[in-house]
Amino acid sequence: MTSTHDWPLQHDCDSFYGNPRAGNVYNVSWAKENLIAVHCPWVLNMGINSQGESFHLPLITVHKKCADALTRVLNFIWDGVGHSQEKINQLHYARFDGFFN
């Protein structure tokens, strides 16, 4: 990688982001050190509960190195739809199935 703005290829991810695995399990200490929450400017919905309602999420968990880029993208989209939750819903941008894997 030649600059701090380059994103890694798959084979470089562990060296760029750190290794999220402790052996074959999730590395909790890595998560505490590297993951942060980013506010989404519109209402996100995830899953369906037993009453047939989705869960509302105000935050997206993401690696701290990606947080600024994600924030810029979310704000660009939000401005682009004129801060309209209705337009977000029409575009299906309110559907959320997770971010960090």
HELIX and SHEET records of a PDB file:
HELIX    1   1 GLN A   10  ASP A   12  5                                   3    
HELIX    2   2 CYS A   13  TYR A   17  1                                   5    
HELIX    3   3 VAL A   28  ASN A   34  1                                   7    
HELIX    4   4 ALA A   67  GLY A   80  1                                  14    
HELIX    5   5 GLN A   85  GLN A   90  1                                   6    
SHEET    1   A 2 ARG A  21  ALA A  22  0                                        
SHEET    2   A 2 VAL A  25  TYR A  26 -1                                        
SHEET    1   B 2 LEU A  35  MET A  46  0                                        
SHEET    2   B 2 PHE A  55  HIS A  63 -1                                        
END                                                                             
